[in-house]
Amino acid sequence: MEKTTLRRCETADSALLDPLQYATASRDADVITLVQDALSAGRTRLAFHPIVTADKQPRVAFYEGLVRLMDDAGCIIPAAHFMPSIEETVLGRQIDCATLNLALALLKQQPALRLSVNLSARSIGDGEWRRILERGLHDWPGLGERLIFEISETSAMLLPEIVLRFMAQMQPRGVAFALDGFGAGFTAFRHLKTFFFDLVKIDKGFIRGIESDPDNQVLAEALITVAHQFEMFAIADGVETAAEAAFLKGIGVDCLQGYYFGVPKFEF
């Protein structure tokens, strides 16, 4: 895969700006126009964030594919800068379609790759998104066994019946599901017996400084215990230091993700 560095935009005097501020200012456009233009021109990419095992010698279990847009000057616009404005709109569904297309093509090209992508529950009912998924699973047998959909607690609880039906349809075809932000909301606990999640990502708020935070220690260990009780792998999200990683390994987490193990990149 072509190696590309995530770069930030600079003004004429080299002062660094937020990428979205630069893009919108330089083109006198708002977020919606920026997203529309990027989608129309096919300027979407996936950046890859590793999820590693909690072994003594960590190895990559899979990658999370994070959608990025590029403006016409080549500047990278992370999803956090535009998704809050478009997540519940038609553009949000189009972003999900573009992300899925990129992920399926990459899984076809890289037979050893296992990849997760974020999914909004609303996209499950989107006809175009479903056609893209069905075409990919039909044309490339076995591909579903390397595909993971990450769904946030908020999204899963928004349309639980639709999510449940989709999971029941996809898991026999090998597709796995991860509950993102596990523990951030309490609604999900009473649904864990009903949902069919294979993995949970413990919310970052419980991970930060865990080695010296007794409250986070108790809560994170409880969440790991709950996950294992329901036969789900527990992933600690937002790990940024060696001390956090060491403590989490000691309380039985299965995998870890965070800047300590690498930043999102366009190459593996």
N, C-alpha and C positions, 0 to 999 in steps of 0.2 A: 504494500500500500504506500502511496506517496506520502512522504513525511512533510507535514506542514506545521509550522509553529503558530500557536494562538497569539496573535499580536494585538496591541491596543493602538488606537488612533492618536495622532499627535497634531497639534495646531502648528502654525507657522513658526511660533517661538518655542516649539518642542514641549510645551506644557501639556501634561497628560490630562485627558478628560475622560469621563464616563463614556463608554462606546456608544450607548444609545443617545446621549446628549450630543455627541459629535455628529452621529449619523443624521439625527433629526435637524440639527442646526445647519449642517452643510447642505442639506437638500431641502430645507424649509418644509419638512413633512412631519406629520404626526405618526404615532406608533402604528395606527391602522394602515396608513399608506405604506409605511416602511415594510410591514409584514406582507401586504398584498403584492408589492413590487418584488420582494425576495421570492415569494412563492411562484409568481408568474414567470420569473426568470430562472427558476430552478436553483436558486442560491441557498440551498439547505444542505447541511452536513451533520454528521454524527461525530461527537467527541466521545471518547471511551474512558470510563472510570473503572479501575479494577476492583473487584471484590475478591479478597484473598482468604484462604483457609486459616484457621487459628492454630495450625501446626507449629512445631518448633522451627521448621523451615517453611514459611508461608509460600503457597503457590496460588496462582490465579485460578479461582473457581469459575468465574465468568466475568463479563464486562457489562456495565450499564451503558447503554447508548443514549447520550444526551443530545437533544436537537439543538443546533446552532443555526442562526441565519447570518448571511453576509450581506452588507449593503453594497452599493455599486462601486464603492471605493475599496472594497476588500476587507472592511473591518468586521470583526466577529461580534455578533450580538447574542449574548447568552439568553436562554429561555426565561430566566428570572426577570429580565427587563421587559419582556413583551407578553408572556403568558397571562399574568394577572389581568391584563386589559382585554384579552381575547378568548380566554379559556372557555367561556360559556357562549361563544358566538360561532357562526359558521366558520370563521377563520380558525378557531380552535380545532374544529373537526378537520379542516384542511391540513393543519399542522400535524395532527395525528396521522392522517393519510400519508403525508410526505415522510414522516418518521417511520411508519410501518414499511413503506416501499423501500426506503434505504436499508432498514434492518433485514428484510427478506432477501434483498439482493446480496447483501454482505454475507449472510448465512449460506447462501448458495455458493458464493465464491470461496468461502473459508470453511471447509468441511469439519475442522476441529474446533470451530468457534462456538461458544455458548454466549448468548446475548440477551439482556433484558431491556425493555423499553417501557416508558411510562404510558399509561392508558387512562383516559377519562371514561367513566361509566357511560357518559352520553354518546361516546363514539361507538360503543357496542351496538347501538341501534341505528347507526349511520350506514345507509346502504352502500355507499362507495367504499367506506372503510372495510365493511364485511366482504365485499367483492374482492378487494385487494388481498385480504387474509385468505379467503377460500381459494383463490387462484394460486397463491403461494404454497399453501399446504397441499393442494391437488397436484401441482406441477412438480414439486420437489418432495417426494416421499421421504419421511424421516426427519424433515426439517423442523417439524413441531417439537421434537425432542430436545432441540437446542434453543428454543424460544421461551422467554419468560416475560409475562406481563406484570408490571408493577402498578398497583391500584392503591390510592391513598385511602385512609379510613373515611375521610369526608366524602370522597367520590363513591366508595362502596356502599356507604350508608344512605346516600342520596337515592339510589335506585337498586336496592338489595335484590329484588326478585329478578331483575334483568341480569345483574352480575352473576347470581347463582345459576341461572339457566345457561348463561354463556360458559361458565366454568364447567358445568356438567357436560356441555357439548365438546369443549376443547380438550379437557384433560385425557379422555380416552385416545386422543390423537397425539399425546405426548407433551402438550403445552403445559407449562407450569405457571403458577401465580404467586406473587409476593405481595404482602400487605405492607404498604409503605407508611412510615410514621407511627408504628405500633406503640401504643401507650399514650399517644398525645391526646386521644379522646377516649372516653370510657364506654361509649355506645357499643364498640366492637366486641367487648368481652362477652356479652350475652349472645352474640351471633357466631362465636368461634366454632361451636358445635355444628352449625348449619353450613357455614362457608367451607370451601375446600382449598384453603390456602396451603401451599407447599412450604413457603418461607415467610418470615416476618422480618421487617427492618425496624429495629428499635429506634425510636425517635432520638434525634441528635441531642435534644435537651437533657436526656438522661446520661449521656456519654461524656459531656464536657467536664473535665476535671474530676472524673469519677474516682481516681485513685486517692483523692483527699476529701471527697464529699460523701459522708455517711448516708445521706438521704438518697442520692443517686445510686449508691452501692446497693442499698436494699431494694430500690425500685427496679433497677436493671436486672438484678438476680431474680426477682419475682417474675419479671417479664420473660426471662429466659426459661424459667421453670414452667410457666404457662405454655410457652411455645412448644417445649419438649413434651409436655403432657398431651398436647394435641398433635404430636408427631410432625411438628414443623421445625425447619431449620431456623436458627436465630442468628441474624446478622446485626452487628453493631454498626450504626451509621454515624459518620462525623468524627471518626478517630483521627486525632491530630498529633498525638505525642506517643512516645515509646511507653511512658508510664500508663497512659490510658489503655494501650494495647495489651500490656502485660497484665493489668488488673482484669481486663475483660476475658483474657484467655484463662485466668485463674478461676473465674466463676462459671466457666463452661460454655461461653459463646462459640458458635460454630464457624462463623466467618466475620470478617471485618472490612469496612470500607471507610475511606477518608483520605485527607491530604497527606497523612503520615506515610501512606502506601503509594501515593502518586496523585497528580492532578489530572483532570480530564485532558486527553490529547487526541489528535486526529490519527495517530498511529498507535499500534500495539507495542 
